[in-house]
């Protein structure tokens, strides 16, 4: 019994939805053919096809239709439903595969063995030297067809060269014609039943016409060139699809979890939220979670694009698909397998690749009108000159056949999606997730970029800015006392003070008689002396006097938008620590990169007081800022900015969602979960320098699409003219069509290697 590939499915008692991975599509017209073919099946309620991802989504009534019928219809149209390399043991019926949604992995003895396998796949795609390329032509049905057609063509030419009887040469030519032509003709006739005319039908008519005219050599040559070109195009574009999937195909199929006093290895899908994963050095994290025991460095490059491993300890979040480099970790699972960050990213990327960019929508509308018009011209060329002007019928009939070959706008239709898929794949590897072709194109047209301050330009966490001594203790002693008292506290200000002390390598004392004073601060003994750390209210209630110098200093700190933390004893104020929201380390460089690219209008939106916003803006090099804004005020600012050009908004998606939604394009940084839901572009890992990369990639993509479209249109126009007056034959027309398609594909795929921002 034939086993068709399994996919992700959702269902009701009658309706079933499946996503099938289909190979053999070489342009958007092929996707439309499958879509129309499935929609005409009785029982299909919805069918949509993405050429960019090679996926077919079909919903159907199980009482009227079976999976096998759907797969048979796709195969009858000349395409292949790819089989899965792994089928669930419970599934004994026909199924259909969806590689990305189910992470179709090889079985491995240890999770960490998956790492070099996946990295090798990516490296092979990057280098273009995949040693298995030649196997495609020997093992793939299309590749075999091309080889056999070429053999038949070669033997026919040899027979003619040796002067053998013409029927021998034609017999060899017919071998190539039948082998290459049968699937094309079968699909073409099905197209005729669907009242559509794609390249399969047009090629079938042209080859039959050439045979009728007695030109068997040209018929065989046309089929060989067409088969070779489309197969090479499918293979080339498929490498981009597979390279993108390889980047995400890194989550191990099993997870080692602690149950009682034992460690057991189970399928990753069976692990529940709250269970404890155990990850040894070199192992790959199977599910999102929080470290509950141990410490280690984690390589997050597959998820965030950051090459430098990040140190993780108790309380830190880790993502599925990342690699534990050194220590032993125990991780409490926070998301199931189908809800991990990497699963969401995969889904987002697939949706983005399948979306239609504005340029593609224009191309599709043009192609819908172009093909029937050229077919009508071909009919006129075949009929009018012989009937109206007594011209030779065979000459004009042959020219009409050439026009039919030129009628299919394959290169034009593929010019946009190949560029979109390649660019989105490149961005994903660099930690930038575009939610679709529209976002990818819009980013390059930005004239203004607005930034939310907190959590975007700043870290959203307090950082020690300055330490002041006002009494008997010097600045180091002030910090050491405060950090010693605060080291057990979870308060953000306390953590910032302790972090500063750790950075300076200070040894902290153990406090005794510790007392927390809610809303005011803390007090504890270090040795025999009682120390206090807190705000003005704490010192005021303890009747600790503040000198005029101290009052002036505290006023100055507050005017700068900073928070003063006072340190002292029962008798006197020893000093103060000024804290404020720290600026991201890369923020200034990121904004400088954007300005170098010509994006000079950068605006900061802040809910803070004007002095605070002004200081932050000056530090990062922004000259235009708005302060004391509520969320609705930020929305109004974006609406006003849009009156002067294309506006982007950069935020963390928490309290700036209205402004993000109002912008022409929104960029989210910060928490991945929130960002995936709120923005058009997600900066994974929160590195603001990726904004410049995103804008640059968008501009390159639009440029490549324009190059492809113009080249395709000019080539078609040239060969329409040459074909009308008989300057090109069928073989040259096919070579021009497939050659143009290959060139625009190769040009679009250049985007997949985009890594750096141009200066």
Secondary structure, DSSP 8 states (H G I E B T S, - for coil): --------EEE-SSEEEEEEEEE---SHHHHHHHHHHHHTSTTEEEEEEETTTTEEEEEEETTT--HHHHHHHHHHTT-EE---S---TT--S-----HHHHT-----SSTTHHHHHHHHHHHHHHHT--TTHHHHHHHSHHHHHHHHHHHHHHHHHHHHHTT--HHHHHHHHHHHHHHHHHHHHHHHHHHHHTT---HHHHHHHHHHHHHHTT-HHHHHHHHHHHHHHHHHHHHHHHHHHHHHHHHHTTS-SEEEEEETTEEEEEEGGG--TT-EEEE-TT-B--S-EEEEE--EEEE-HHHH---S-EEE-TT-EE-TT-EE-SS-EEEEE-S-GGGSHHHHHHHHHHHHHHS--HHHHHHHHHHHHHHHHHHHHHHHHHHHHHHHH---HHHHHHHHHHHHHHT--HHHHHHHHHHHHHHHHHHHHTTEEE-SHHHHHHGGG-SEEEEEIIIIIEEEEEEEEEEEE-SSS-HHHHHHHHHHHHTT---HHHHHHHHHHHHTT------EEEEEETTTEEEEEETTEEEEEE-HHHHHHTT----HHHHHHHHHHHHTT-EEEEEEESS-EEEEEEEEEEE-TTHHHHHHHHHHTT--EEEEE-SS-HHHHHHHHHHHT--EEE-S--HHHHHHHHHHHGGGS-EEEEE-SSS-HHHHHHSSEEEEES-HHHHHHH-SEEETT--TTHHHHHHHHHHHHHHHHHHHHHHHHHHHHHHHHHHHTT-S-HHHHHHHHHHHHHHHHHHHHGGGG--S---
